[in-house]
Amino acid sequence: ESPRQRTHHTATHPHTHETMAGITFGNFRGKGCECSKCEGVVLCAARNLLPDSIKPTHYTLLIHPDLDTHTFSGHVEIALEATAASSAIVLHAHELAIQKASFAAAAGADGTQCEVGAFEKEEQSVTITLAAPMAAGQKGVLSLDFTGVLNDQLAGFYRTKYTSSAGEERFGAVTQFEATDARRAFPCFDEPALKATFDVTLRVRTDRVSLSNMPAIKTVPTSAVDAAGNAHHDVTYATTPKMSTYLLAFAVGEYESVEDATKGGVTVRVWAPLGEAEQGRFALGVACQVLDFFSSYFDMAFPLPKLDMIAIPDFGAGAMENWGLVTYRTVLLLYKEGSTSLQIKQQIAGVVAHELAHQWFGNLVTMEWWTDLWLNEGFATWVGTRAVAEFFPEWKVWDDFVVRDMGRGLELDSLRSSHPVEVEMKSSSMVNEVFDAISYSKGACSIRMLDAFLTEDVFRDGMRKYVKQFAYSNAVTTDLWACLSEASGGKPVRQMMECWTRQTGYPVVTVAASSSGELQLEQTRFLATGADSSDATTWMVPLRPVGGGLATGAAEVLESKGCVLPRGDAPFLKLNAGQSGFYRVSYSDDLLDALGGAFAGLSVADRVGVVSDLFALGKAGYHSTAKPLAFCTKYLKAEASHVVLTEVAAGLGAIGAVWTEVAVTGALDALATEVFGAVALRLGWSPTAGEGDTTALLRALAIRIAATANHTEVLSQARAKFAAYVAGDASALPPELRSAVFAAVLKHGGEAEYAQLLALYRGTEAMDQRVLLLSALGQSPPSLLPQALEFMLSSEVRNQDVIYLLRGVQASGIRLAWQFVRDHWSTFLERYAGGMLLPHVVKVAGGFSSEADAEAVLAFFVEHPTKELEKTVAQAVEAIRAQASWRVRDDAGVKAWAASR
C-alpha cells in the first residue's frame, strides 16, 4: 500500500478520538472514528477482527505433545461471556483439527454438542454453532478437543532439534505465538485486546523438563505412555494474570538451569541444553539487575513469582517476551568466557534488557491492536538501552544507539514505501512486516526525543502513571501522550509527537548563514530519492544546538516550514545535540567548514551525526558524494571512536556497493586503509593490560575494514593468525577478532580458505561460533558463493541461521544470491511463510542499483504474489531505484574523485 499524506485533527474537527472512545463502527472495535475528516488518518481504517459479541475470560488448557510422532493433542475449556445475543461463536484456529465441541452453562456442568463449521483459511478462524443461542450477559464454557502437528516453521507449537550427549538426535517442543500463532496451538480468541487468565497443564514424559508462564503447582502421574513405553505425567501451572494469548508459552525438552533471585525476591532461572547451564550465568546476572531496575523505574514490582529464560536451538526471532517464560535464540542467551565475543556479550545484555522491559511495557500493559506495536517495541528498545547503560557504563551504549537504532530507522524511513510508527493493521496477516526498524528504532528514537524534551524525571513520572493506570489492560498511543502531558503539567505532548508517529518520514533541516549573519533554517521531507518540492509535510523539530550555536532566547523548536534565527557567539553551529532528534541536518559549505574545524571536540554522538548526515545527503542527491569523502579525508584521519568509524565504514561500503569498478573500489580501499589501517597497526592484535571494552571493539573494527580493504600488512597478519587458529591455536584469535579475520581471509582467499571455514563450522556445536562462520561464508568470492548458498539450505544449517549467510553476501555476490533465492523460492516459502524471517530473504534484492533490476524484482513478485511481503517488496524496489538514481546522478563525480586519488 502506498502511504498517503497524513493529516491531523484540528480545532474544526467535529470530534476527537478521546470523545469517541469505546464506540464500535462495523468491525472496528476500540478507539477511532470513520468521519470524512478522518480520511487518511492512520487510526480510522476498519480492522478485520472477531465479532465482539463474545468475550473470553478464562482458559483451562491441557496440551499433550508427542515428541516421537511430532504431533500434539489437547483439550481447552474457554469461559465466555456474551455482550450481545449470539447463536454462534467465532474464534481463531489454524492448522488444527477439532474433534469435538460442546457448550455448558458453567465449568463442570453437562455440555451440549455443538456443530463445528468449516475453517476459514484466510481469516484462520472457525465458527462453532450453538444448540441454543446465548443471551446478552449470559456466561458459559466452550469445550474443544483438538489435534495438531509440531511443525518446522518456528511458529505456533513447533519442534526443535538437538543432539544428546551420546550423539543421538532428539526433539523438544516450544511455542512462539507472537504475533498471531497461538491459534496454531489451540483454538482461542487470538487478539491482543481479548485478555484472559490461563490454567495450563502439560502432559509430558516424566524424564523431560516442562515449563510455562507460571510456576508448577501440581504433578500427577497418568496412564499415558508413548510408543517406546515412556511414562508421562500431568504438570499443572498456577493461574496466570489476565493477559493476551500471544504471551502464553510452554516448552518441553531436556534442559538444566542456573538460578538466582532479585533483591525483590523473584526467582530467576536460565535454562540451557544439558551441560551448558553455566553459560547462562552472565544473562542470569543481567536479568536480576534489570528486573530490580525496572521495578524501581516503573515503581511497580515484577508481578509474577518467577522468571524463566530458556535457550532454544531452533528459534526464528531473536527472543520473545512471554510473561514469565522468555525464550531466546541460544546465541543471544549463553555466554562462554574466552570463547564468546564481546560483541555477542553486549547483544546478550541488550536483548535480555529489552525482553524484560516488555514484562511491564507490553505484557502488563498491552497495545490494543497491532497498530500500536511500537508502544511495545519502541519503548522496550529505548528503556532496555537505558538499563544496559546503567549497569555497563563503559560500553557507552547510547553512542551505539545512534549508529544502530537511529541509523536503521533513518534509512528505512527515507523511503516513500515506509510507514508511520502508528500504522493501521487491517488484518493480522500484515503484522509481521512491521516488526521492523520503524516500530523498533524510530519508535525508540521518538521516545528518546520526548524524554529529552520533557526531562528525565517528568518522563519517568508519566510512564509510572501510564503503567499503573492501564495495568492488566490495553492502551493506545493517545493514552500514553495523555499520561505524559499530565505529568509535565500540561505540555502539548500529543501535538508535538503525532507528527513523528502518524506521519511517514522525517525532515532534513537545511541551515545557511544570511548576508546579515543570521541563520536561515528550512525543513523539508528527507527522501532517499532526493528532495520533492511538492511534499509540504512539516514536523515539530527540536533544534537543540551544541554550545552557543544559536543566540540565547532563540526558538527551541522549528514548527513551520522555515525561519530566521539569530546566531550565537560560538565559532561553529551544530544542531541536534547528542543526536536526540530524529532528523538530518544539511549545512552550507561555510558552516560545514567551521563545523569540521571543531569536529574533534564534539561528542561521539554528534560526530556520528555529522558523518551520517553527510553520507546520507550525498547518497540522496542533496549534495555530491564527493563531499563526505572529502570531509573524511580532511577531518577523520585521527578519529579514535569505534562508533564514529563504524559510520564511516558504512558510508564507504554503501558507495562501494553501487560503484563496483576497480578504479572506484581501489580508491575507496585506499581511503579505508588510510583511516583504518593506522588504527589497526597502532592497536596491534593483542589487548594491553587495563584497556577498555571500547578499545577492543575499535581493534576489531579496524582490523576488519583494513584487512577487507586489502591493507597489505594487516591482511598478511590476518592470514597468519587464521592459519595458526586453524592449526589448533585458539589463542591466536581472540573472540572479538574472529569474525573480522574469517571474513577477510575468505574474501581474499579461495577454495582452501572456504574448506577451512566449512571444517570449522562442522567441527563446533557452539552456536555463537557457527553464526560467525556462516556470516563469513557469505563473503565467499563469486566462484565459491554458489557452493555456500547450497550449503546454506542444507540440513547442516538450522532454518533460522540461513539469514546470517545471506546478510554476509558482499556486493559482488548479490546477483548470484538473488538468483539463488529465485530458483529456490518455493523452499523459502515452505520454510518461512507466515513468519518473521521471510522479509529478510527478500531484502537481499535491495542491493541492486539499476532500474532494470528494480523492474525484474518487481516482475518476480508480480508472478509470485505473497500478501505478507507487499510492503517489504515495495521497500526493496524503491531502495534499488534510489541507488540507481544515485549511480546515474553522481557517476561522473565519484569517478572523478577516484581518479584524483
Long-range contacts (C-beta under 8 A, 24 or more apart in sequence): 1-870, 1-871, 2-416, 2-417, 2-874, 3-416, 3-417, 3-418, 3-419, 3-420, 3-504, 4-40, 5-40, 5-535, 5-537, 6-40, 6-41, 6-42, 6-420, 6-502, 6-503, 6-504, 6-537, 7-39, 7-40, 7-41, 8-41, 8-498, 8-499, 8-502, 9-37, 9-38, 9-41, 13-37, 17-43, 17-478, 18-478, 18-482, 24-52, 27-51, 29-193, 30-193, 30-368, 30-369, 30-476, 31-368, 31-476, 31-478, 41-502, 42-371, 42-420, 42-422, 42-423, 42-424, 42-502, 43-371, 43-422, 43-424, 43-476, 43-502, 44-424, 45-424, 45-426, 46-426, 47-369, 47-424, 47-425, 47-426, 47-427, 48-123, 48-426, 48-427, 48-428, 49-191, 50-90, 50-91, 50-92, 50-125, 50-189, 50-191, 50-194, 51-86, 51-90, 52-83, 52-84, 53-82, 53-83, 53-84, 53-85, 53-86, 54-80, 54-81, 54-82, 54-83, 54-86, 54-89, 54-90, 54-134, 54-189, 55-80, 55-81, 55-82, 55-83, 55-189, 55-194, 56-80, 56-188, 56-189, 56-194, 56-196, 57-81, 57-196, 57-197, 58-196, 58-197, 58-198, 58-199, 59-186, 59-188, 59-196, 59-197, 59-198, 59-199, 60-107, 60-198, 60-199, 61-186, 61-198, 61-199, 61-200, 61-201, 62-201, 62-202, 62-203, 62-234, 63-157, 63-185, 63-186, 63-200, 63-201, 63-202, 63-203, 63-250, 64-202, 64-203, 64-204, 64-224, 64-232, 65-150, 65-157, 65-173, 65-202, 65-204, 65-252, 66-150, 66-226, 67-150, 67-159, 67-170, 67-171, 67-172, 67-173, 67-205, 67-208, 67-226, 67-252, 68-226, 68-227, 68-228, 69-227, 70-149, 70-150, 70-159, 70-171, 71-147, 71-148, 71-149, 71-150, 72-147, 72-148, 72-149, 72-150, 72-157, 72-173, 72-185, 73-145, 73-146, 73-147, 73-148, 74-145, 74-146, 74-147, 74-148, 74-185, 74-186, 75-143, 75-144, 75-145, 75-146, 76-143, 76-144, 76-146, 76-186, 76-187, 76-188, 77-107, 77-141, 77-142, 77-143, 78-141, 78-142, 78-143, 78-144, 78-187, 78-188, 78-189, 78-196, 79-107, 79-139, 79-140, 79-141, 79-196, 80-134, 80-139, 80-140, 80-141, 80-142, 81-137, 81-138, 81-139, 82-134, 82-135, 82-136, 82-137, 82-138, 82-139, 82-140, 83-136, 83-137, 84-136, 85-133, 85-134, 85-135, 85-136, 86-130, 86-133, 86-134, 87-129, 87-130, 87-133, 87-134, 88-117, 88-127, 88-128, 88-129, 88-130, 89-127, 89-128, 89-130, 89-142, 90-125, 90-126, 90-127, 90-128, 91-125, 91-126, 91-128, 91-187, 91-188, 91-189, 91-190, 92-124, 92-125, 92-126, 92-180, 92-182, 92-183, 92-187, 92-188, 92-189, 92-190, 93-119, 93-124, 93-125, 93-126, 93-146, 93-183, 93-187, 93-188, 94-124, 94-156, 94-181, 94-183, 94-184, 95-148, 95-149, 95-151, 95-156, 95-184, 96-146, 96-147, 96-148, 96-183, 96-184, 96-186, 96-187, 97-146, 97-147, 97-148, 98-126, 98-144, 98-145, 98-146, 98-187, 99-145, 99-146, 99-147, 100-143, 100-144, 100-145, 101-128, 101-142, 101-143, 101-144, 101-145, 102-142, 102-143, 103-128, 103-130, 103-131, 103-140, 103-141, 103-142, 103-143, 104-140, 104-141, 104-143, 105-139, 105-140, 105-141, 106-139, 106-140, 106-141, 107-141, 109-141, 111-141, 111-143, 114-142, 124-180, 124-183, 124-428, 126-187, 144-186, 144-187, 146-186, 146-187, 148-184, 148-185, 151-184, 152-799, 152-831, 153-831, 153-832, 153-833, 153-834, 153-835, 154-314, 154-315, 154-316, 154-799, 154-800, 154-835, 154-837, 155-181, 155-184, 155-316, 155-834, 155-835, 156-181, 156-182, 156-183, 156-184, 156-185, 157-184, 157-185, 157-250, 158-314, 159-314, 160-253, 160-312, 160-313, 160-314, 160-315, 161-313, 161-314, 161-798, 162-253, 162-254, 162-273, 162-313, 163-765, 164-254, 164-274, 165-274, 165-275, 170-254, 171-253, 172-208, 172-251, 172-252, 172-253, 172-254, 173-251, 173-252, 173-253, 174-249, 174-250, 174-251, 174-252, 174-253, 174-310, 174-312, 174-315, 174-327, 175-248, 175-249, 175-250, 175-251, 175-322, 175-327, 176-315, 176-316, 176-317, 176-320, 176-327, 177-245, 177-246, 177-247, 177-248, 177-249, 177-322, 178-246, 178-247, 178-317, 178-320, 179-246, 179-370, 179-428, 179-431, 179-432, 179-435, 180-246, 180-428, 180-429, 180-431, 181-246, 181-834, 182-245, 182-246, 182-248, 183-245, 188-245, 189-245, 190-245, 190-246, 190-428, 191-244, 191-245, 191-369, 191-428, 192-244, 192-245, 192-246, 192-366, 192-367, 192-368, 192-369, 192-370, 192-474, 193-244, 193-366, 193-368, 193-369, 193-474, 194-244, 194-245, 195-242, 195-243, 195-244, 195-366, 195-472, 195-473, 195-474, 196-242, 196-243, 196-245, 197-239, 197-240, 197-241, 197-242, 197-243, 198-239, 198-240, 198-243, 198-248, 199-236, 199-237, 199-239, 199-240, 200-236, 200-237, 200-240, 200-248, 200-250, 201-234, 201-235, 201-236, 201-237, 202-234, 202-235, 202-237, 202-250, 202-252, 203-232, 203-233, 203-234, 203-235, 204-232, 204-233, 204-235, 204-252, 205-230, 205-231, 205-232, 206-230, 206-231, 206-232, 206-233, 208-252, 208-253, 208-254, 209-251, 209-252, 209-253, 209-254, 209-255, 209-271, 210-235, 210-250, 210-251, 210-252, 211-249, 211-250, 211-251, 211-252, 211-271, 211-308, 211-310, 211-325, 212-237, 212-248, 212-249, 212-250, 212-251, 212-324, 212-325, 213-237, 213-240, 213-243, 213-247, 213-248, 213-249, 213-304, 213-322, 213-323, 213-324, 213-325, 214-238, 214-239, 214-240, 214-304, 214-305, 214-306, 214-324, 215-305, 215-306, 238-305, 240-323, 240-324, 241-303, 241-304, 241-323, 241-472, 242-472, 243-323, 243-363, 243-366, 243-472, 244-366, 247-321, 247-322, 247-323, 247-363, 247-366, 248-322, 249-320, 249-322, 249-323, 249-325, 249-327, 250-325, 251-310, 251-312, 251-325, 251-327, 255-310, 257-308, 258-284, 259-284, 260-284, 260-285, 260-288, 261-288, 262-288, 262-291, 262-292, 262-295, 262-302, 263-288, 263-292, 264-291, 264-292, 264-295, 264-301, 264-302, 266-291, 266-302, 266-304, 266-305, 266-306, 266-307, 267-305, 267-306, 267-307, 268-306, 268-307, 268-308, 268-309, 269-306, 269-307, 269-308, 269-309, 270-308, 270-309, 270-310, 270-311, 270-333, 271-308, 271-309, 271-310, 271-311, 272-310, 272-311, 272-330, 272-333, 272-334, 273-311, 273-313, 273-330, 276-311, 276-334, 279-334, 279-335, 279-336, 280-309, 280-311, 280-333, 280-334, 280-335, 281-335, 282-335, 282-345, 282-348, 282-349, 283-309, 283-333, 283-334, 283-335, 283-348, 283-349, 283-352, 284-309, 286-348, 286-349, 286-352, 286-353, 286-391, 287-352, 287-356, 289-387, 289-391, 290-352, 290-353, 290-356, 290-357, 290-384, 290-387, 290-391, 291-356, 291-359, 293-387, 293-390, 293-391, 294-356, 294-357, 294-359, 294-360, 294-383, 294-387, 297-383, 297-460, 297-463, 298-360, 298-463, 298-464, 298-467, 299-464, 299-468, 300-360, 300-364, 300-464, 300-467, 300-468, 300-471, 302-359, 303-359, 303-364, 304-359, 307-356, 307-359, 309-333, 309-352, 309-355, 313-767, 313-798, 314-798, 314-799, 314-800, 315-800, 316-799, 316-800, 316-832, 316-835, 316-836, 316-837, 317-836, 318-351, 319-351, 319-352, 319-354, 319-355, 320-355, 321-355, 321-356, 321-358, 321-359, 321-362, 321-363, 321-380, 323-359, 323-363, 324-359, 326-355, 326-356, 328-355, 329-767, 329-800, 330-767, 331-767, 331-768, 331-771, 334-767, 334-768, 336-766, 336-768, 338-735, 339-735, 339-766, 339-768, 339-769, 340-735, 340-768, 341-735, 341-736, 341-738, 341-739, 341-768, 341-772, 342-693, 342-696, 342-697, 342-735, 342-736, 343-697, 343-700, 343-736, 343-739, 344-768, 346-388, 346-392, 346-395, 346-397, 346-400, 349-388, 349-391, 349-392, 350-384, 350-385, 350-388, 350-397, 353-383, 353-384, 353-385, 353-387, 353-388, 354-380, 354-381, 354-384, 355-380, 355-384, 356-384, 356-387, 357-383, 357-384, 357-387, 360-467, 361-467, 364-467, 364-471, 364-472, 365-466, 365-467, 365-470, 365-471, 365-473, 365-474, 365-475, 366-473, 366-474, 366-475, 367-474, 367-475, 367-476, 368-474, 368-475, 368-476, 369-425, 370-425, 370-428, 370-430, 370-431, 370-434, 371-422, 371-423, 371-424, 371-425, 371-476, 372-422, 372-475, 372-476, 372-477, 373-423, 373-431, 373-434, 373-435, 373-439, 374-421, 374-422, 374-438, 374-439, 374-440, 374-442, 374-443, 374-446, 374-477, 374-501, 375-443, 375-475, 375-476, 375-477, 375-480, 377-435, 377-439, 377-440, 377-443, 378-421, 378-439, 378-440, 378-441, 378-442, 378-443, 378-444, 378-446, 378-447, 379-443, 379-444, 379-447, 381-405, 381-440, 381-441, 381-443, 381-444, 382-443, 382-444, 382-447, 382-448, 382-451, 383-447, 385-444, 394-692, 394-693, 394-694, 395-693, 395-694, 396-604, 396-643, 396-694, 398-605, 399-604, 399-605, 399-608, 399-641, 399-643, 400-643, 401-444, 401-448, 402-579, 402-605, 402-608, 402-609, 402-612, 402-643, 403-608, 403-612, 403-643, 403-646, 403-647, 403-650, 404-441, 405-437, 405-440, 405-441, 405-444, 405-445, 406-441, 406-445, 406-579, 406-582, 407-612, 407-647, 407-650, 408-437, 408-440, 408-441, 409-437, 409-438, 409-440, 409-441, 409-442, 409-444, 409-445, 409-582, 410-506, 410-582, 410-584, 410-612, 410-616, 411-437, 411-528, 411-616, 412-436, 412-437, 412-438, 412-441, 412-442, 412-875, 413-437, 413-438, 413-442, 413-504, 413-505, 413-506, 414-505, 414-506, 414-526, 414-527, 414-528, 414-616, 414-620, 415-527, 415-528, 415-875, 415-878, 415-879, 415-882, 416-504, 416-527, 416-529, 416-878, 417-871, 417-874, 417-875, 417-877, 417-878, 418-504, 418-505, 418-875, 419-504, 419-871, 420-501, 420-502, 420-503, 420-504, 421-446, 421-500, 421-501, 421-502, 422-477, 422-501, 422-502, 429-867, 429-868, 430-868, 430-871, 432-834, 432-835, 432-836, 432-838, 432-839, 432-868, 433-839, 433-868, 433-869, 433-870, 433-871, 433-872, 434-871, 435-836, 436-839, 442-500, 442-506, 442-582, 443-501, 445-582, 446-497, 446-500, 446-501, 446-582, 448-580, 449-500, 449-542, 449-580, 449-581, 449-582, 450-484, 450-493, 450-496, 450-497, 452-542, 452-544, 452-578, 452-580, 453-496, 453-542, 454-484, 454-487, 454-488, 454-491, 454-493, 458-484, 458-487, 458-488, 459-484, 459-487, 461-487, 462-486, 462-487, 462-488, 477-501, 495-540, 496-540, 496-557, 499-538, 499-539, 499-540, 500-539, 500-540, 500-582, 503-537, 503-539, 505-537, 506-539, 506-582, 506-583, 506-584, 507-537, 507-538, 507-539, 507-541, 507-583, 507-584, 508-583, 508-584, 508-585, 508-586, 508-613, 508-617, 508-622, 509-541, 509-543, 509-558, 509-575, 509-583, 509-584, 509-585, 509-586, 510-585, 510-586, 511-573, 511-575, 511-585, 511-586, 511-587, 511-588, 511-591, 512-587, 512-588, 512-591, 513-567, 513-588, 513-590, 513-591, 514-564, 517-567, 518-564, 518-565, 518-566, 518-567, 519-550, 519-564, 519-565, 519-566, 519-567, 519-573, 520-562, 520-563, 520-564, 521-558, 521-562, 521-563, 521-564, 521-565, 522-561, 522-562, 523-558, 523-561, 523-562, 523-583, 526-583, 526-584, 526-616, 526-620, 527-620, 528-619, 528-620, 528-878, 528-879, 528-882, 529-620, 529-621, 529-878, 529-881, 529-882, 529-885, 530-620, 530-621, 530-622, 530-885, 530-889, 531-621, 531-622, 536-561, 539-583, 541-581, 541-583, 542-576, 542-580, 542-581, 543-575, 543-576, 544-575, 544-576, 544-577, 544-578, 544-580, 544-581, 545-573, 545-574, 545-575, 545-577, 546-570, 546-573, 546-574, 546-575, 546-577, 546-602, 546-606, 547-574, 549-573, 549-574, 549-575, 571-597, 571-598, 572-597, 572-598, 574-598, 574-602, 574-606, 574-610, 576-606, 576-609, 577-606, 578-603, 578-605, 578-606, 579-605, 579-606, 579-608, 579-609, 584-612, 584-613, 584-616, 584-617, 585-609, 585-613, 586-613, 586-617, 586-622, 586-623, 592-631, 596-631, 596-634, 596-635, 599-635, 599-636, 600-635, 600-638, 604-641, 604-643, 604-644, 607-639, 607-641, 607-644, 608-643, 608-644, 608-647, 611-636, 611-644, 611-647, 611-648, 611-651, 612-647, 612-651, 614-651, 615-647, 615-650, 615-651, 615-654, 618-890, 619-654, 619-882, 619-886, 620-882, 620-886, 621-885, 621-886, 621-889, 621-890, 624-890, 624-893, 625-655, 625-886, 625-890, 625-893, 625-894, 625-897, 626-893, 626-894, 626-896, 626-897, 629-655, 629-671, 629-897, 630-897, 632-671, 632-675, 633-671, 633-674, 636-675, 637-674, 637-675, 637-678, 639-675, 640-679, 640-698, 641-694, 641-698, 642-694, 642-697, 642-698, 642-700, 642-701, 642-702, 645-675, 645-676, 645-679, 645-698, 645-701, 645-702, 645-705, 646-701, 648-675, 649-676, 649-701, 649-705, 655-894, 656-811, 657-811, 657-814, 657-847, 657-849, 657-883, 658-849, 658-883, 658-886, 658-887, 659-887, 659-891, 659-894, 659-895, 659-898, 660-811, 660-812, 661-895, 663-895, 663-898, 663-899, 664-894, 664-895, 664-898, 666-898, 666-901, 667-897, 667-898, 667-899, 667-901, 668-709, 668-898, 669-709, 669-710, 670-709, 670-901, 671-901, 672-705, 672-706, 672-708, 672-709, 672-711, 673-706, 673-709, 673-710, 673-711, 675-705, 676-701, 676-702, 676-705, 676-706, 676-709, 676-711, 677-702, 677-706, 677-709, 677-711, 677-713, 677-714, 679-706, 680-706, 680-707, 680-711, 680-714, 681-713, 681-714, 685-717, 685-721, 685-734, 685-737, 686-734, 687-734, 696-734, 696-736, 697-736, 699-736, 699-737, 700-736, 700-737, 700-739, 700-740, 701-740, 703-737, 703-740, 703-741, 703-744, 704-739, 704-740, 704-743, 704-744, 707-740, 707-741, 707-744, 707-745, 707-748, 708-743, 708-744, 708-747, 710-748, 715-744, 715-748, 718-744, 718-745, 719-745, 722-753, 722-756, 726-756, 726-759, 726-760, 738-769, 738-772, 739-772, 739-775, 739-776, 742-772, 742-773, 742-775, 742-776, 742-779, 743-775, 743-776, 743-779, 743-808, 746-776, 746-777, 746-779, 746-780, 746-781, 747-779, 747-781, 747-810, 749-781, 750-781, 750-783, 750-784, 751-784, 754-780, 754-784, 754-787, 754-788, 758-791, 761-796, 762-796, 770-801, 771-801, 771-804, 774-801, 774-804, 774-805, 774-808, 775-804, 775-805, 775-807, 775-808, 776-808, 777-805, 777-808, 778-804, 778-805, 778-806, 778-807, 778-808, 778-809, 778-810, 778-813, 779-808, 779-809, 779-810, 780-813, 781-812, 781-813, 782-812, 782-813, 782-816, 785-809, 785-813, 785-816, 785-817, 786-816, 786-820, 789-816, 789-817, 789-820, 793-824, 793-827, 799-831, 799-832, 799-837, 800-837, 802-837, 802-841, 803-837, 803-840, 803-841, 806-840, 806-841, 806-844, 807-840, 809-844, 809-847, 811-847, 814-844, 814-847, 814-848, 815-848, 817-844, 818-844, 818-845, 818-847, 818-848, 818-857, 821-845, 822-860, 825-864, 829-866, 833-866, 833-868, 834-868, 838-866, 838-868, 838-869, 839-869, 839-872, 842-869, 842-872, 842-873, 842-876, 843-872, 843-876, 845-876, 845-880, 846-875, 846-876, 846-879, 846-880, 848-880, 848-883, 848-884, 849-880, 849-883, 849-884, 849-886, 849-887, 850-880, 850-884, 850-887, 851-880, 851-881, 851-884, 853-880, 853-884, 854-880, 854-881, 854-884
